[in-house]
Amino acid sequence: MRVWIFYPPLKTMSGGCMVLLQIARQLLAMGRLGGVLYWEAAPEGPDFVDLPWMRAGQAHMIPADVFLVPEGWPNALVFGFRARCRTVVYCQNWAYLFHGLDAGVRWRDLPVEFVAVSDPVAWHLEQVLGRRPGIIRPIIDTAVFHPGASKPEGPVRVGFMPRKNKALADQVRRIFEERNPDAAVEWMPIHGLDRRGVAEALRFCHVFLATGFPEGFALPPLEAMACGCLCAGFTGFGGWDYMRQVAGVSFAPQGYALRDVPWGGNGWWAADGDVLGAALGLERALATILFDDAALSVTQNGDVSVAAYNTSAQAAEILTVLGTQRTLRADRP
């Protein structure tokens, strides 16, 4: 059995694309990668040269193979259908489950299976499709995302990503500044950088403000934890795979039961779009840094969270989900 992966024709490499490449390299090391398929032109650059690329229409897939396609690209599924192989939709964001699917077409009517990127996404698919799929989670590359020797002296630096709901990030900042006019805070927008540039920027931040939603997993806050930041902000729902509240904060997702994890509170999390809640969480994070010895405990919980998303854990999930065990079909039990 070989696994073929469809790589979407995007201008820049998103977090979801990065995870596809992680899975491809895992399968390559296992000797089970058929190839990474592109639509019209293979991507160029150092991030892509070590993988076998092939135009999708020229892939020699057979019924014994697996074809993995990220959600949002249903037209690519036809290559798996033609080969009569296992065709698997890798849902990396619950919000895009139906993106690109023609009106009137139901997943239950297509010969596809599903895999989720996180436990919250798996739960969402279970509610929609009737069964719970397997999960393949991302890897946090700690060779890139790691703490520096120390955080900078001076004002507390708050990192945030303007591309993630910029208007709401602005509201959180305005609320914080209105409530804390004398706070010594430096706001650090992180944008237009490659992965190493993002990691370097995070190493110079004390706190990361998460403003992204919807999210299938929410990589940036976990990468910020890996760089030694305290975190506050929105979860995107998918972030609940690893996000846990620091003691004294009560918000939890409605209807979804958090899975058991070996770490405690790693951030101050607010409901998506709750700008006041995010600002209050940011206040608590800063107060913890400045006045509370609990910062070490929160940082340690973040370290344990990051350590769970490693190469070995992902490899085991790949073997379970794409190897000997069948994944979710879109029909009712």
Backbone hydrogen bonds in HBPLUS format (Angstrom, degrees):
<---DONOR---> <-ACCEPTOR-->    atom                        ^
c    i                          cat <-CA-CA->   ^        H-A-AA   ^      H-
h    n   atom  resd res      DA  || num        DHA   H-A  angle D-A-AA Bond
n    s   type  num  typ     dist DA aas  dist angle  dist       angle   num
A0066-VAL N   A0002-ARG O   2.85 MM  64  6.25 153.7  1.92 159.4 166.0     1
A0003-VAL N   A0032-ARG O   2.77 MM  29  6.09 154.0  1.83 160.0 167.9     2
A0034-GLY N   A0003-VAL O   2.76 MM  31  5.31 166.7  1.78 129.6 134.0     3
A0004-TRP N   A0066-VAL O   2.77 MM  62  6.14 163.4  1.79 162.3 167.2     4
A0068-LEU N   A0004-TRP O   2.74 MM  64  6.07 171.6  1.75 169.0 169.2     5
A0005-ILE N   A0035-GLY O   3.08 MM  30  6.54 162.6  2.11 157.2 162.7     6
A0037-LEU N   A0005-ILE O   2.69 MM  32  5.95 164.8  1.71 159.9 165.4     7
A0006-PHE N   A0068-LEU O   2.91 MM  62  6.25 165.9  1.93 171.7 172.3     8
A0007-TYR N   A0037-LEU O   2.81 MM  30  5.79 177.1  1.82 165.0 164.8     9
A0010-LEU N   A0008-PRO O   2.94 MM   2  5.77 132.6  2.17 108.7  94.4    10
A0018-MET N   A0014-SER O   3.02 MM   4  6.30 153.9  2.09 146.1 153.3    11
A0019-VAL N   A0015-GLY O   3.09 MM   4  6.41 148.8  2.19 144.2 151.7    12
A0020-LEU N   A0016-GLY O   3.09 MM   4  6.43 150.9  2.18 143.3 151.1    13
A0021-LEU N   A0017-CYS O   3.02 MM   4  6.38 151.9  2.10 149.0 156.1    14
A0022-GLN N   A0018-MET O   2.93 MM   4  6.28 146.3  2.05 142.2 152.3    15
A0023-ILE N   A0019-VAL O   2.97 MM   4  6.27 161.6  2.00 153.8 157.0    16
A0024-ALA N   A0020-LEU O   2.92 MM   4  6.16 155.1  1.98 144.0 151.7    17
A0025-ARG N   A0021-LEU O   2.95 MM   4  6.16 158.8  2.00 149.3 153.6    18
A0026-GLN N   A0022-GLN O   3.00 MM   4  6.29 151.3  2.09 147.1 155.4    19
A0027-LEU N   A0023-ILE O   2.93 MM   4  6.20 164.6  1.96 154.7 158.2    20
A0028-LEU N   A0024-ALA O   2.86 MM   4  6.08 149.8  1.95 145.2 154.5    21
A0029-ALA N   A0025-ARG O   3.01 MM   4  6.17 159.3  2.05 144.2 148.7    22
A0030-MET N   A0026-GLN O   3.03 MM   4  6.33 139.1  2.20 140.7 152.5    23
A0031-GLY N   A0027-LEU O   3.01 MM   4  6.13 111.9  2.49 135.0 151.4    24
A0032-ARG N   A0027-LEU O   2.81 MM   5  5.07 165.0  1.83 154.6 151.6    25
A0031-GLY N   A0028-LEU O   3.03 MM   3  5.03 150.1  2.13  99.7 109.2    26
A0036-VAL N   A0052-PRO O   2.86 MM  16  6.08 167.9  1.87 165.1 168.5    27
A0054-MET N   A0036-VAL O   3.05 MM  18  6.24 143.7  2.18 153.0 153.8    28
A0038-TYR N   A0054-MET O   3.02 MM  16  6.29 151.2  2.11 142.7 150.7    29
A0056-ALA N   A0038-TYR O   2.91 MM  18  5.52 159.6  1.95 167.1 160.4    30
A0048-PHE N   A0045-GLY O   3.17 MM   3  5.85 168.9  2.18 123.0 126.2    31
A0051-LEU N   A0048-PHE O   3.44 MM   3  6.14 164.1  2.46 125.5 125.2    32
A0058-GLN N   A0055-ARG O   2.89 MM   3  5.46 158.2  1.94 120.3 127.7    33
A0059-ALA N   A0056-ALA O   3.35 MM   3  5.59 172.8  2.35 112.9 114.6    34
A0065-ASP N   A0062-ILE O   2.92 MM   3  5.56 169.1  1.93 129.2 132.7    35
A0086-ARG N   A0065-ASP O   3.14 MM  21  6.35 142.8  2.28 166.3 155.3    36
A0067-PHE N   A0086-ARG O   2.75 MM  19  6.12 159.8  1.79 166.5 173.3    37
A0088-VAL N   A0067-PHE O   2.78 MM  21  5.97 170.6  1.79 161.7 164.9    38
A0069-VAL N   A0088-VAL O   2.85 MM  19  6.17 165.6  1.87 167.7 172.0    39
A0090-TYR N   A0069-VAL O   2.76 MM  21  5.80 160.6  1.80 136.8 143.6    40
A0071-GLU N   A0090-TYR O   3.08 MM  19  5.82 145.4  2.21 137.2 131.2    41
A0076-ALA N   A0073-TRP O   3.05 MM   3  5.79 151.4  2.13 120.5 127.5    42
A0077-LEU N   A0074-PRO O   3.05 MM   3  5.37 151.4  2.14 107.8 116.4    43
A0079-PHE N   A0076-ALA O   3.28 MM   3  6.14 155.3  2.34 122.1 125.4    44
A0080-GLY N   A0077-LEU O   3.00 MM   3  5.46 128.3  2.28 110.9 123.4    45
A0081-PHE N   A0077-LEU O   3.04 MM   4  6.38 157.7  2.09 151.4 158.6    46
A0082-ARG N   A0078-VAL O   2.88 MM   4  6.05 160.4  1.92 150.8 154.8    47
A0083-ALA N   A0079-PHE O   3.33 MM   4  6.42 148.4  2.43 132.0 139.6    48
A0084-ARG N   A0080-GLY O   2.97 MM   4  6.04 115.6  2.39 137.3 153.7    49
A0085-CYS N   A0080-GLY O   3.32 MM   5  5.66 156.4  2.38 151.8 154.2    50
A0084-ARG N   A0081-PHE O   3.08 MM   3  4.95 145.1  2.20  96.2 106.9    51
A0113-GLU N   A0087-THR O   2.92 MM  26  6.27 148.8  2.01 149.5 158.6    52
A0089-VAL N   A0113-GLU O   2.76 MM  24  6.09 170.5  1.77 152.6 150.8    53
A0115-VAL N   A0089-VAL O   2.90 MM  26  6.21 147.3  2.01 158.8 156.2    54
A0091-CYS N   A0115-VAL O   2.75 MM  24  6.04 153.4  1.82 178.8 169.7    55
A0117-VAL N   A0091-CYS O   3.15 MM  26  6.26 129.4  2.42 168.2 155.7    56
A0096-TYR N   A0093-ASN O   3.04 MM   3  5.70 160.7  2.08 120.7 126.2    57
A0097-LEU N   A0094-TRP O   3.43 MM   3  5.48 162.3  2.47 111.3 109.8    58
A0099-HIS N   A0096-TYR O   3.11 MM   3  4.88 156.6  2.17 100.1 107.4    59
A0101-LEU N   A0098-PHE O   3.12 MM   3  5.38 163.4  2.15 123.4 127.5    60
A0105-VAL N   A0102-ASP O   3.05 MM   3  5.59 161.2  2.08 135.2 137.7    61
A0109-ASP N   A0106-ARG O   3.01 MM   3  5.48 153.2  2.08 111.0 119.2    62
A0110-LEU N   A0107-TRP O   3.01 MM   3  5.36 166.0  2.03 115.6 120.2    63
A0112-VAL N   A0110-LEU O   2.82 MM   2  5.56 137.9  2.00 105.4  92.9    64
A0114-PHE N   A0328-LEU O   2.70 MM 214  5.05 132.3  1.92 131.4 146.2    65
A0116-ALA N   A0134-GLY O   2.91 MM  18  6.24 170.9  1.92 155.2 157.8    66
A0136-ILE N   A0116-ALA O   2.92 MM  20  6.33 156.4  1.98 167.4 174.2    67
A0122-ALA N   A0118-SER O   2.97 MM   4  6.24 155.2  2.03 147.2 154.7    68
A0123-TRP N   A0119-ASP O   2.89 MM   4  6.15 156.6  1.95 153.0 159.1    69
A0124-HIS N   A0120-PRO O   2.93 MM   4  6.19 156.4  1.99 144.9 151.4    70
A0125-LEU N   A0121-VAL O   2.90 MM   4  6.17 161.9  1.94 153.1 157.3    71
A0126-GLU N   A0122-ALA O   2.95 MM   4  6.17 147.2  2.06 142.0 151.5    72
A0127-GLN N   A0123-TRP O   3.05 MM   4  6.41 150.2  2.14 148.5 155.7    73
A0128-VAL N   A0124-HIS O   3.08 MM   4  6.36 148.1  2.18 146.1 155.1    74
A0129-LEU N   A0125-LEU O   2.67 MM   4  5.55 170.0  1.68 155.6 159.3    75
A0130-GLY N   A0126-GLU O   2.95 MM   4  4.87 138.7  2.12 120.3 128.4    76
A0140-ILE N   A0309-TYR O   2.90 MM 169  5.71 168.3  1.91 153.5 149.9    77
A0144-VAL N   A0141-ASP O   3.02 MM   3  5.61 151.3  2.10 112.5 120.5    78
A0145-PHE N   A0141-ASP O   2.81 MM   4  5.98 173.7  1.81 159.2 158.0    79
A0156-VAL N   A0184-ALA O   3.07 MM  28  6.42 149.1  2.17 159.1 149.5    80
A0186-GLU N   A0156-VAL O   2.85 MM  30  6.05 163.5  1.87 147.4 150.8    81
A0206-HIS N   A0157-ARG O   2.93 MM  49  5.32 149.9  2.02 132.8 142.0    82
A0207-VAL N   A0157-ARG O   3.13 MM  50  6.44 163.8  2.15 162.5 164.2    83
A0158-VAL N   A0186-GLU O   2.86 MM  28  6.18 159.5  1.90 154.8 161.0    84
A0188-MET N   A0158-VAL O   2.79 MM  30  5.76 172.4  1.80 150.6 148.7    85
A0159-GLY N   A0207-VAL O   2.82 MM  48  6.20 161.5  1.85 165.6 161.8    86
A0209-LEU N   A0159-GLY O   2.81 MM  50  6.11 169.5  1.82 176.3 176.3    87
A0160-PHE N   A0188-MET O   3.21 MM  28  6.42 148.0  2.32 145.8 144.3    88
A0190-ILE N   A0160-PHE O   2.79 MM  30  5.91 149.0  1.89 161.0 168.0    89
A0164-LYS N   A0161-MET O   2.97 MM   3  5.66 162.0  2.00 124.1 129.9    90
A0168-LEU N   A0165-ASN O   3.05 MM   3  5.53 123.5  2.38 110.4 123.7    91
A0169-ALA N   A0165-ASN O   3.01 MM   4  6.34 156.4  2.07 153.5 161.1    92
A0170-ASP N   A0166-LYS O   2.88 MM   4  6.16 153.1  1.96 152.5 159.6    93
A0171-GLN N   A0167-ALA O   3.09 MM   4  6.39 148.0  2.20 136.5 145.0    94
A0172-VAL N   A0168-LEU O   2.93 MM   4  6.24 161.0  1.96 153.8 158.0    95
A0173-ARG N   A0169-ALA O   3.02 MM   4  6.27 160.4  2.06 146.9 152.2    96
A0174-ARG N   A0170-ASP O   2.90 MM   4  6.15 162.2  1.93 150.5 155.4    97
A0175-ILE N   A0171-GLN O   2.87 MM   4  6.06 163.5  1.90 155.4 159.6    98
A0176-PHE N   A0172-VAL O   2.93 MM   4  6.12 165.1  1.95 150.0 154.5    99
A0177-GLU N   A0173-ARG O   2.88 MM   4  6.10 165.7  1.90 154.7 158.5   100
A0178-GLU N   A0174-ARG O   2.89 MM   4  5.99 150.2  1.98 144.9 153.2   101
A0179-ARG N   A0175-ILE O   3.01 MM   4  6.21 155.8  2.07 150.9 156.7   102
A0180-ASN N   A0176-PHE O   2.83 MM   4  5.87 135.1  2.03 144.1 157.5   103
A0183-ALA N   A0180-ASN O   3.16 MM   3  5.44 168.3  2.18 115.0 118.5   104
A0197-GLY N   A0194-ASP O   3.02 MM   3  5.13 116.1  2.44  98.8 115.0   105
A0198-VAL N   A0194-ASP O   2.85 MM   4  6.16 155.0  1.91 158.6 166.5   106
A0199-ALA N   A0195-ARG O   2.96 MM   4  6.22 162.5  1.99 150.2 154.7   107
A0200-GLU N   A0196-ARG O   2.98 MM   4  6.15 157.4  2.04 143.6 149.6   108
A0201-ALA N   A0197-GLY O   2.99 MM   4  6.20 157.9  2.04 146.1 152.0   109
A0202-LEU N   A0198-VAL O   2.89 MM   4  6.17 159.1  1.94 153.2 159.1   110
A0203-ARG N   A0199-ALA O   3.01 MM   4  6.26 144.9  2.14 145.1 154.2   111
A0204-PHE N   A0201-ALA O   3.05 MM   3  5.41 146.7  2.17 105.9 115.7   112
A0205-CYS N   A0202-LEU O   3.00 MM   3  5.05 163.9  2.03 107.6 112.2   113
A0230-LEU N   A0206-HIS O   3.03 MM  24  6.41 165.7  2.05 149.5 148.8   114
A0208-PHE N   A0230-LEU O   2.76 MM  22  6.23 151.3  1.84 158.4 168.3   115
A0232-ALA N   A0208-PHE O   3.10 MM  24  6.49 151.9  2.18 165.0 166.8   116
A0210-ALA N   A0232-ALA O   2.78 MM  22  6.10 166.3  1.80 158.6 160.7   117
A0234-PHE N   A0210-ALA O   2.75 MM  24  5.50 153.8  1.82 147.4 143.8   118
A0215-GLU N   A0236-GLY O   2.95 MM  21  4.34 164.4  1.97 122.9 119.8   119
A0238-GLY N   A0215-GLU O   3.03 MM  23  5.17 132.3  2.26 140.4 141.7   120
A0222-LEU N   A0219-LEU O   3.02 MM   3  5.44 117.1  2.43 113.6 128.9   121
A0223-GLU N   A0219-LEU O   2.94 MM   4  6.13 159.1  1.98 160.9 167.2   122
A0224-ALA N   A0220-PRO O   2.82 MM   4  6.01 147.6  1.93 148.6 158.1   123
A0225-MET N   A0221-PRO O   2.92 MM   4  6.26 152.2  2.00 144.8 151.7   124
A0226-ALA N   A0222-LEU O   3.02 MM   4  6.31 153.2  2.09 142.3 149.6   125
A0227-CYS N   A0223-GLU O   3.15 MM   4  6.45 127.8  2.44 134.1 147.1   126
A0227-CYS N   A0224-ALA O   2.98 MM   3  5.03 134.8  2.19  97.5 110.6   127
A0229-CYS N   A0224-ALA O   3.01 MM   5  5.38 165.3  2.04 142.3 140.3   128
A0228-GLY N   A0225-MET O   2.92 MM   3  5.07 161.2  1.96 113.2 115.2   129
A0268-TRP N   A0231-CYS O   3.10 MM  37  6.54 154.6  2.16 138.7 144.8   130
A0233-GLY N   A0268-TRP O   3.07 MM  35  6.61 148.0  2.17 155.9 154.2   131
A0270-ALA N   A0233-GLY O   2.80 MM  37  5.53 163.0  1.83 143.0 145.9   132
A0239-GLY N   A0235-THR O   3.07 MM   4  4.88 142.4  2.21 143.4 148.7   133
A0240-TRP N   A0237-PHE O   3.14 MM   3  5.86 166.0  2.16 119.5 123.5   134
A0241-ASP N   A0238-GLY O   3.22 MM   3  6.15 163.8  2.24 123.3 125.3   135
A0242-TYR N   A0239-GLY O   3.06 MM   3  6.06 155.1  2.12 129.1 131.1   136
A0243-MET N   A0239-GLY O   2.85 MM   4  5.74 164.6  1.87 151.9 154.2   137
A0266-ASN N   A0244-ARG O   2.91 MM  22  5.59 153.2  1.98 135.7 139.1   138
A0246-VAL N   A0267-GLY O   3.04 MM  21  5.70 139.5  2.21 156.4 156.4   139
A0249-VAL N   A0246-VAL O   3.23 MM   3  6.14 146.0  2.35 149.9 153.0   140
A0274-ASP N   A0271-ALA O   2.93 MM   3  5.33 163.3  1.95 135.5 137.7   141
A0275-VAL N   A0273-GLY O   2.97 MM   2  5.64 119.6  2.34 112.2  95.4   142
A0278-ALA N   A0274-ASP O   2.95 MM   4  6.24 154.7  2.02 151.0 158.5   143
A0279-ALA N   A0275-VAL O   2.95 MM   4  6.11 153.8  2.02 141.2 148.4   144
A0280-LEU N   A0276-LEU O   2.87 MM   4  6.16 155.9  1.93 152.8 159.5   145
A0281-GLY N   A0277-GLY O   2.92 MM   4  6.13 152.0  2.00 142.9 151.0   146
A0282-LEU N   A0278-ALA O   2.86 MM   4  6.10 150.8  1.94 144.8 153.0   147
A0283-GLU N   A0279-ALA O   2.94 MM   4  6.24 151.7  2.02 143.1 150.7   148
A0284-ARG N   A0280-LEU O   3.00 MM   4  6.33 156.1  2.06 146.8 152.6   149
A0285-ALA N   A0281-GLY O   2.94 MM   4  6.23 153.8  2.00 147.6 155.0   150
A0286-LEU N   A0282-LEU O   2.97 MM   4  6.25 163.8  2.00 153.8 157.3   151
A0287-ALA N   A0283-GLU O   2.85 MM   4  6.07 160.0  1.89 152.0 158.3   152
A0288-THR N   A0284-ARG O   2.90 MM   4  6.04 148.9  2.00 142.5 150.8   153
A0289-ILE N   A0285-ALA O   3.12 MM   4  6.44 152.0  2.20 145.2 152.0   154
A0290-LEU N   A0286-LEU O   2.97 MM   4  6.20 161.9  2.00 152.8 157.5   155
A0291-PHE N   A0287-ALA O   2.74 MM   4  5.49 163.2  1.76 150.0 154.9   156
A0292-ASP N   A0288-THR O   3.26 MM   4  4.44 145.3  2.39 110.9 117.2   157
A0297-SER N   A0294-ALA O   3.05 MM   3  5.27 116.2  2.48 102.2 117.1   158
A0298-VAL N   A0294-ALA O   3.10 MM   4  6.47 161.3  2.14 158.9 163.7   159
A0299-THR N   A0295-ALA O   2.90 MM   4  6.09 161.6  1.94 152.3 157.8   160
A0300-GLN N   A0296-LEU O   2.86 MM   4  6.07 155.3  1.92 148.9 155.8   161
A0301-ASN N   A0297-SER O   2.98 MM   4  6.25 154.6  2.05 146.8 153.4   162
A0302-GLY N   A0298-VAL O   2.96 MM   4  6.26 149.4  2.05 144.1 153.0   163
A0303-ASP N   A0299-THR O   2.90 MM   4  6.24 148.0  2.00 145.9 154.9   164
A0304-VAL N   A0300-GLN O   3.00 MM   4  6.33 157.8  2.05 151.1 155.9   165
A0305-SER N   A0301-ASN O   2.95 MM   4  6.16 153.1  2.02 144.0 151.9   166
A0306-VAL N   A0302-GLY O   2.95 MM   4  6.20 164.7  1.98 153.0 155.8   167
A0307-ALA N   A0303-ASP O   3.00 MM   4  6.19 161.2  2.04 147.9 153.2   168
A0308-ALA N   A0305-SER O   3.21 MM   3  5.53 143.2  2.35 104.5 114.3   169
A0309-TYR N   A0306-VAL O   3.03 MM   3  5.72 158.6  2.08 120.3 126.3   170
A0314-GLN N   A0310-ASN O   3.11 MM   4  6.39 164.1  2.14 154.9 159.2   171
A0315-ALA N   A0311-THR O   2.93 MM   4  6.10 159.9  1.97 150.8 156.9   172
A0316-ALA N   A0312-SER O   3.02 MM   4  6.23 157.4  2.07 148.8 153.9   173
A0317-GLU N   A0313-ALA O   3.13 MM   4  6.42 153.5  2.20 144.2 151.3   174
A0318-ILE N   A0314-GLN O   2.88 MM   4  6.17 154.9  1.94 153.6 160.8   175
A0319-LEU N   A0315-ALA O   3.04 MM   4  6.30 163.1  2.07 151.5 154.9   176
A0320-THR N   A0316-ALA O   3.03 MM   4  6.22 155.2  2.10 144.3 151.3   177
A0321-VAL N   A0317-GLU O   2.87 MM   4  5.94 166.4  1.89 153.0 156.6   178
A0322-LEU N   A0318-ILE O   2.80 MM   4  5.51 159.7  1.84 147.1 154.1   179
A0323-GLY N   A0319-LEU O   2.96 MM   4  4.56 125.4  2.27 113.3 122.6   180
A0331-ASP N   A0329-ARG O   2.86 MM   2  5.70 136.1  2.06 105.4  92.3   181
